[in-house]
Structures are given as C-alpha cells and as structure tokens.
Amino acid sequence: QVQLVESGGGLVQPGGSLRLSCADSGSLFRINAMAWYRQVPGKQRELVARMAVGGSPNYVDSVKGRFTISRDNTKNTWYLQMDSLKPEDTAVYYCSRFPRIAGDSWGQGTQVTVSS
C-alpha cells in the first residue's frame, strides 16, 4: 500500500515561494508517476501537476510557469516548487501516485495560505 506524507506548506505573502515535499515512506513498490492536487473547502480536488519518472511534467494552466514538479531519486521524495504564489493558490495540497488506483487513500495534506 502506498504511504505518502506531504509537508512544506505554510503562510506566505503573494509573490513568495514554497517547496512542498511528498515522501514515500512505506510503499512496497516504486512509484513511477506522481501528481500534486489541491483542494479548497467546498470545491472539488484539482489536479495541479503530474509527472512520470523520466517523463515530461504536466501542469494545469493556472500554475504553468510558476510551479515545478520534480523528484529526488536518492530520497524517493517528490517536490512541488511553487513560485510567484497568488492568493488563489491557497488550498490544502496533496500528493498521490498517478494514476490513482482503487483503494488509494489520501494523506493529511499540507496547508498553503497565500495572504498579505
């Protein structure tokens, strides 16, 4: 079973940066593709970025040019570098293998708040 732990969220001013981390702490098999999602209360979870190992990243239009998904192969950790943050980026961010399969659960997520 996949066990992912998100971290790195926080409060940042508009225009600031954060780097989120997604640690694969207990998977019995290698995750070859990862995605970052975000959710605002009362709205559906949104796919923000995804990437397969050795593949090209894919981003939702609203974050293109500002967010970067990456992976540290030595640490089996995935990252989401978020630059030029906007108030509309405020959400709880989650990571998940991609595509998700039946039985995959969501982690606790990490809160990102962009506010002055």
C-alpha positions in Angstrom: 0.0 0.0 0.0 1.2 3.5 -0.8 2.0 5.7 2.2 2.7 9.3 1.3 3.4 12.2 3.6 3.1 15.8 2.5 5.0 18.6 4.1 6.3 22.1 3.5 3.1 24.2 3.5 2.7 27.4 5.4 1.8 31.1 5.2 3.5 33.1 2.5 2.9 36.6 1.1 1.8 37.0 -2.5 4.8 36.6 -4.8 6.6 34.4 -2.4 7.7 30.8 -2.8 7.2 27.4 -1.0 8.5 24.0 -1.7 6.3 21.1 -0.9 7.6 17.6 -0.3 6.0 14.2 -0.7 7.8 11.4 1.0 7.1 7.8 0.0 7.5 6.3 3.5 6.2 2.8 3.2 5.4 1.7 -0.3 6.3 -1.8 -1.1 6.9 -0.9 -4.7 8.4 2.0 -6.6 6.1 4.9 -7.6 6.8 5.8 -11.2 4.4 8.7 -11.6 3.2 11.2 -9.1 0.7 14.0 -9.0 0.0 17.0 -6.8 -3.6 18.0 -6.2 -5.1 20.9 -4.2 -8.5 21.4 -2.6 -10.3 24.4 -1.3 -13.2 23.9 1.1 -16.4 23.4 -0.8 -14.7 22.7 -4.1 -13.5 19.6 -5.9 -10.0 18.5 -5.6 -8.0 19.8 -8.5 -5.0 18.1 -10.3 -2.3 20.7 -10.3 0.8 18.9 -11.7 1.9 15.4 -12.6 5.0 13.7 -13.9 6.2 10.2 -14.6 9.8 9.3 -13.8 11.8 10.1 -17.0 8.8 11.9 -18.4 7.8 15.4 -19.0 5.8 17.3 -16.4 2.2 18.4 -17.0 0.6 21.4 -15.3 -2.8 22.9 -15.0 -2.9 26.2 -16.9 -3.2 28.3 -13.8 0.2 27.3 -12.4 2.2 26.9 -15.6 5.4 28.9 -15.4 5.2 29.2 -11.6 5.1 25.6 -10.3 7.7 22.9 -10.9 7.2 19.2 -10.0 10.4 17.2 -9.5 11.7 14.0 -7.9 14.8 13.2 -5.9 15.7 9.7 -6.9 18.1 9.2 -4.0 15.4 10.1 -1.4 12.4 8.7 -3.1 10.8 12.1 -2.5 8.7 14.2 -4.8 8.6 18.0 -4.7 6.4 20.8 -5.8 8.3 24.1 -6.1 5.8 26.9 -6.1 7.0 30.4 -7.1 5.1 33.7 -7.6 2.4 32.5 -5.4 -1.0 34.1 -5.6 -3.9 34.2 -3.1 -5.9 31.9 -5.4 -3.2 29.2 -4.8 -4.4 29.0 -1.2 -5.5 25.4 -0.6 -4.6 22.1 1.0 -2.2 20.3 -1.2 -2.0 16.6 -1.6 0.3 14.2 -3.4 -0.7 10.9 -4.9 0.6 8.4 -7.3 -0.7 8.8 -10.8 -3.0 7.4 -11.8 -4.7 6.6 -8.6 -6.0 3.1 -8.2 -8.9 1.7 -6.2 -8.0 1.7 -2.5 -5.6 4.5 -2.6 -6.1 6.8 0.3 -5.3 10.5 0.7 -2.7 11.8 3.1 -3.4 14.6 5.5 -2.2 17.2 3.0 -0.3 20.3 3.7 -2.0 23.7 4.0 -0.7 26.5 1.8 -2.0 30.0 2.6 -1.1 33.0 0.4 -2.0 36.2 2.0 -0.6 39.6 2.9 
